[in-house]
Amino acid sequence: MDLQKYGPWALIIGGSEGVGAAFAQLLAADGFKLVLVARKQGPLDELAAELRGQGAEVRVLSADLAQPDVLAQVRGVTDDIEVGLLVYNAGANNTRGLFVELPEEVTGSVLAITVLGQANFARHYGALMVKRGRGGIILGGSLSSYLGSPTLATYTGAKAFSRIFSEALWAECAPLGVDVLHLNIGFTATPAMARLGMPVDLAEPPETVAREGLENIANGPVWIVSTPGNLERARLISAVDNRAEIVRSNAIPPRDKTAEAAREHQRLAAGD
């Protein structure tokens, strides 16, 4: 990773475990200084101690990304440094249900983190990068951005915003020296997925996802992680014709069926 173009500091939102931690480890190995932001203090401190032991300079902030003052909180630990890389990795979903039946605070949290969070952080740190004429922004996305899925209306809608927003931001920022990438991931073996009870034996390792994001930051606006079946599924569910049937037949499966679905995607990708 080019420290001169994207350094000296990288800000990782959702940076305590899983893909966020993998980003931190890879960037630290390339000499980046790091600001890690996540909700849980314990995992943040553990990762920071590990990275400091390897010689990295690390700042941490425990913050609830759904709160309206979260950007102000993060600015409290970044306004005195030069953030050349923003990785916005937060945006998991832990509650499924019919939109009209879910509490407003549940859907509001998804929108605050994935829609307002990405937009507000990209605006603030992107403006500073544009002023310097260099930098990079990686916004975490999902294959679910291509298809509205029952019981995940807010989540899939938020991910669709993220992808389309990233494309527009990429087009605006590329001529100004700032790279923007929507990192579109599929089934990934993160602690968050494990806590939800999802079988992760067929999932992509977080290290692979983070490495592909960093290696392809200049290949925006969208990079689909190369997990077998991801590209084929993206093509299938983004088809324009007969959207009613596409939506009905390709809904995101229940958690206990995720591994089975991943196995089927890999089989189709292999042409079996």
C-alpha positions as CSV (number, residue, x, y, z in Angstrom):
1,M,0.0,0.0,0.0
2,D,1.4,3.4,-1.1
3,L,2.1,5.3,2.2
4,Q,3.0,8.5,0.3
5,K,-0.4,8.6,-1.5
6,Y,-2.7,7.2,1.2
7,G,-0.8,7.9,4.5
8,P,0.4,8.7,7.0
9,W,-2.7,7.8,9.0
10,A,-5.5,5.4,8.1
11,L,-8.9,5.7,9.9
12,I,-10.7,2.4,10.1
13,I,-14.4,2.5,11.2
14,G,-15.4,-0.9,12.5
15,G,-11.8,-1.6,13.1
16,S,-11.7,-4.0,16.1
17,E,-12.2,-7.4,14.6
18,G,-12.9,-9.4,11.4
19,V,-12.3,-7.5,8.1
20,G,-11.6,-4.3,10.0
21,A,-8.9,-5.9,12.1
22,A,-7.4,-7.5,8.9
23,F,-7.2,-4.0,7.3
24,A,-5.4,-2.7,10.4
25,Q,-2.9,-5.5,10.4
26,L,-2.1,-5.2,6.7
27,L,-1.8,-1.4,6.9
28,A,0.4,-1.5,10.0
29,A,2.7,-3.9,8.2
30,D,3.0,-1.2,5.4
31,G,4.0,1.5,7.9
32,F,0.6,3.2,8.4
33,K,-0.4,4.9,11.6
34,L,-3.9,3.8,12.6
35,V,-7.0,5.2,14.2
36,L,-9.4,2.3,15.1
37,V,-13.0,3.0,15.9
38,A,-15.6,0.5,17.0
39,R,-18.2,0.0,19.7
40,K,-16.5,-2.5,22.0
41,Q,-13.6,-1.3,24.0
42,G,-12.1,-4.7,24.8
43,P,-11.4,-5.9,21.2
44,L,-10.2,-2.4,20.3
45,D,-7.6,-2.5,23.1
46,E,-6.5,-6.0,22.4
47,L,-5.9,-5.3,18.7
48,A,-4.2,-2.0,19.5
49,A,-1.8,-3.7,21.9
50,E,-1.0,-6.3,19.3
51,L,-0.2,-3.7,16.7
52,R,1.8,-1.5,19.0
53,G,3.8,-4.5,19.9
54,Q,4.7,-4.7,16.2
55,G,5.8,-1.1,16.2
56,A,2.7,0.7,14.9
57,E,1.3,3.9,16.3
58,V,-2.3,3.4,17.1
59,R,-5.2,5.5,18.5
60,V,-8.5,3.9,19.5
61,L,-12.0,5.2,20.1
62,S,-15.0,3.3,21.5
63,A,-18.1,4.9,19.9
64,D,-21.6,3.9,19.0
65,L,-21.7,4.5,15.2
66,A,-25.5,4.9,15.3
67,Q,-25.3,8.0,17.4
68,P,-25.7,11.4,15.6
69,D,-22.5,12.8,17.2
70,V,-20.2,10.0,16.2
71,L,-18.3,12.0,13.6
72,A,-17.7,14.7,16.2
73,Q,-16.3,12.1,18.6
74,V,-14.0,10.7,15.9
75,R,-12.8,14.1,14.9
76,G,-11.7,14.5,18.5
77,V,-9.0,12.0,17.9
78,T,-8.2,12.9,14.3
79,D,-8.3,16.7,13.9
80,D,-4.6,17.0,14.8
81,I,-3.4,14.4,12.2
82,E,-3.5,13.8,8.5
83,V,-5.9,11.0,7.6
84,G,-5.0,9.8,4.0
85,L,-7.1,6.7,4.0
86,L,-10.7,6.1,5.3
87,V,-11.9,2.5,5.5
88,Y,-15.6,2.5,6.5
89,N,-16.1,-1.2,7.4
90,A,-19.1,-1.0,9.7
91,G,-22.6,-2.0,8.7
92,A,-23.6,-5.5,9.7
93,N,-27.2,-6.4,10.4
94,N,-28.3,-8.6,13.4
95,T,-32.1,-8.3,13.2
96,R,-34.4,-9.7,10.5
97,G,-38.1,-9.2,10.3
98,L,-40.9,-7.5,8.3
99,F,-40.1,-3.8,7.9
100,V,-43.6,-2.8,9.1
101,E,-43.1,-4.8,12.3
102,L,-39.6,-4.0,13.3
103,P,-39.1,-1.2,15.9
104,E,-38.0,2.1,14.4
105,E,-34.8,2.1,16.5
106,V,-33.7,-1.1,14.8
107,T,-34.1,0.1,11.2
108,G,-32.9,3.6,12.2
109,S,-29.6,2.1,13.5
110,V,-29.0,0.4,10.1
111,L,-29.6,3.6,8.2
112,A,-27.5,5.7,10.6
113,I,-24.5,3.4,10.3
114,T,-24.6,2.5,6.7
115,V,-26.2,5.5,5.0
116,L,-25.6,8.6,7.1
117,G,-22.3,7.2,8.5
118,Q,-20.8,6.5,5.2
119,A,-22.0,9.8,3.7
120,N,-20.9,12.0,6.6
121,F,-17.5,10.4,7.1
122,A,-16.8,10.4,3.4
123,R,-17.8,14.1,3.2
124,H,-15.5,15.2,6.1
125,Y,-12.4,13.2,5.4
126,G,-12.9,13.2,1.6
127,A,-12.9,17.0,1.6
128,L,-9.6,17.1,3.4
129,M,-8.1,14.6,0.9
130,V,-9.4,16.6,-2.1
131,K,-7.7,19.7,-0.6
132,R,-4.4,17.8,-0.5
133,G,-4.9,16.2,-3.9
134,R,-4.4,12.6,-2.7
135,G,-5.9,9.9,-0.5
136,G,-8.3,7.0,-0.6
137,I,-11.7,5.9,0.6
138,I,-12.9,2.3,0.9
139,L,-16.6,1.8,1.7
140,G,-17.7,-1.6,2.8
141,G,-20.5,-3.1,0.8
142,S,-22.3,-6.4,0.2
143,L,-23.8,-8.5,-2.6
144,S,-27.1,-7.7,-1.0
145,S,-26.9,-4.2,-2.6
146,Y,-28.1,-5.7,-5.9
147,L,-31.4,-7.2,-4.6
148,G,-34.1,-6.2,-2.2
149,S,-34.8,-9.1,0.1
150,P,-37.7,-9.9,2.4
151,T,-37.0,-9.5,6.1
152,L,-33.9,-7.4,5.2
153,A,-35.6,-4.3,3.6
154,T,-33.6,-1.7,5.4
155,Y,-30.3,-3.5,5.2
156,T,-30.5,-4.3,1.5
157,G,-31.7,-0.7,0.8
158,A,-28.9,0.7,2.8
159,K,-26.3,-1.4,1.0
160,A,-27.8,-0.3,-2.4
161,F,-27.3,3.3,-1.3
162,S,-23.7,2.5,-0.4
163,R,-22.9,1.1,-3.8
164,I,-24.6,3.8,-5.9
165,F,-23.2,6.5,-3.6
166,S,-19.7,5.0,-4.0
167,E,-19.9,5.1,-7.8
168,A,-20.9,8.8,-7.8
169,L,-18.3,9.7,-5.2
170,W,-15.6,7.8,-7.3
171,A,-16.6,9.8,-10.4
172,E,-16.4,13.1,-8.5
173,C,-13.1,12.4,-6.7
174,A,-11.0,10.5,-9.3
175,P,-10.1,13.7,-11.2
176,L,-9.1,15.3,-7.9
177,G,-6.6,12.7,-6.9
178,V,-8.7,10.7,-4.4
179,D,-9.5,7.0,-5.0
180,V,-12.9,5.7,-4.0
181,L,-13.7,2.0,-3.9
182,H,-16.9,0.2,-2.9
183,L,-15.7,-3.2,-1.6
184,N,-18.4,-5.6,-2.3
185,I,-18.1,-8.7,-0.2
186,G,-20.1,-11.9,0.1
187,F,-20.1,-14.6,2.8
188,T,-17.1,-13.7,5.1
189,A,-15.9,-15.5,8.2
190,T,-16.1,-12.7,10.7
191,P,-16.8,-12.9,14.5
192,A,-20.0,-11.0,13.9
193,M,-21.3,-13.8,11.6
194,A,-20.2,-16.4,14.1
195,R,-22.0,-14.7,16.9
196,L,-25.2,-14.8,14.8
197,G,-24.8,-18.5,14.6
198,M,-23.9,-18.7,11.0
199,P,-21.7,-21.5,9.8
200,V,-18.5,-20.0,8.4
201,D,-16.7,-23.1,7.2
202,L,-17.2,-22.0,3.5
203,A,-16.8,-18.3,4.1
204,E,-14.0,-16.1,2.8
205,P,-11.2,-15.3,5.4
206,P,-11.3,-11.6,6.4
207,E,-7.6,-11.3,5.4
208,T,-8.5,-12.1,1.8
209,V,-11.2,-9.5,1.8
210,A,-9.0,-6.7,3.2
211,R,-6.1,-7.5,1.0
212,E,-8.3,-7.4,-2.2
213,G,-9.7,-4.0,-1.0
214,L,-6.2,-2.5,-0.5
215,E,-4.8,-4.0,-3.7
216,N,-7.7,-2.7,-5.8
217,I,-8.4,0.7,-4.3
218,A,-7.4,2.4,-7.6
219,N,-9.6,0.0,-9.6
220,G,-13.0,1.5,-8.5
221,P,-15.7,2.3,-8.4
222,V,-16.7,-1.3,-7.4
223,W,-14.6,-4.3,-6.6
224,I,-16.4,-7.7,-6.0
225,V,-14.3,-9.9,-3.8
226,S,-13.2,-13.0,-5.7
227,T,-14.9,-15.6,-3.5
228,P,-16.1,-18.3,-5.9
229,G,-19.7,-17.6,-6.9
230,N,-19.7,-13.9,-5.9
231,L,-19.4,-12.4,-9.4
232,E,-21.8,-14.9,-10.9
233,R,-24.4,-14.1,-8.2
234,A,-24.0,-10.4,-8.7
235,R,-24.7,-10.8,-12.4
236,L,-27.7,-12.9,-11.7
237,I,-29.4,-10.8,-9.1
238,S,-28.7,-7.5,-10.9
239,A,-30.5,-8.6,-14.1
240,V,-33.0,-5.9,-15.4
241,D,-35.6,-8.2,-16.9
242,N,-38.3,-9.9,-14.8
243,R,-37.4,-8.3,-11.5
244,A,-40.4,-9.8,-9.7
245,E,-39.1,-13.3,-10.3
246,I,-35.5,-12.4,-9.6
247,V,-36.5,-11.0,-6.2
248,R,-38.8,-13.9,-5.3
249,S,-36.3,-16.6,-6.2
250,N,-33.1,-15.1,-4.9
251,A,-34.0,-13.8,-1.4
252,I,-31.2,-13.9,1.1
253,P,-31.6,-17.2,2.9
254,P,-32.1,-17.7,6.6
255,R,-28.9,-17.8,8.7
256,D,-29.1,-21.6,9.1
257,K,-29.2,-22.0,5.3
258,T,-26.3,-19.6,4.5
259,A,-23.6,-22.3,4.2
260,E,-25.9,-24.3,2.0
261,A,-26.4,-21.3,-0.3
262,A,-22.7,-20.5,-0.3
263,R,-22.0,-24.1,-1.4
264,E,-24.5,-23.8,-4.2
265,H,-23.0,-20.5,-5.4
266,Q,-19.6,-22.1,-5.5
267,R,-21.0,-25.1,-7.4
268,L,-22.5,-22.8,-10.0
269,A,-19.3,-20.8,-10.3
270,A,-17.4,-24.0,-11.0
271,G,-19.8,-24.9,-13.7
272,D,-20.9,-28.2,-12.1
